[in-house]
Amino acid sequence: MIRCRDVVERLWAYLDGELDETDHRAIEEHLRLCVRCCGETEFADELRGVLATRSRPEMPTDVKDVLEEFIDGLDPTNPNT
């Protein structure tokens, strides 16, 4: 099964429909089983919608900080993150 880290790295491509069928299916399977990544996906999808409706070219600082904190918190030695 695909790791959380891999899902996070491909999250925007997944949401934008840019993945091939194999990667798309792997992420879909992971999201069915992983509450953490499912929540991150919902957050990212919501964020994407907000950003699409705003004319601001930059991500708000507080949102960027939350995303960076999440990515920094992933443990590269743990296959589930």
Sequence and secondary structure as in RCSB ss.txt:
>XXXX:A:sequence
MIRCRDVVERLWAYLDGELDETDHRAIEEHLRLCVRCCGETEFADELRGVLATRSRPEMPTDVKDVLEEFIDGLD
PTNPNT
>XXXX:A:secstr
   HHHHHHHHHHHHTT S HHHHHHHHHHHHH HHHHHHHHHHHHHHHHHHH   SS  HHHHHHHHHHHHH  
TT TT 
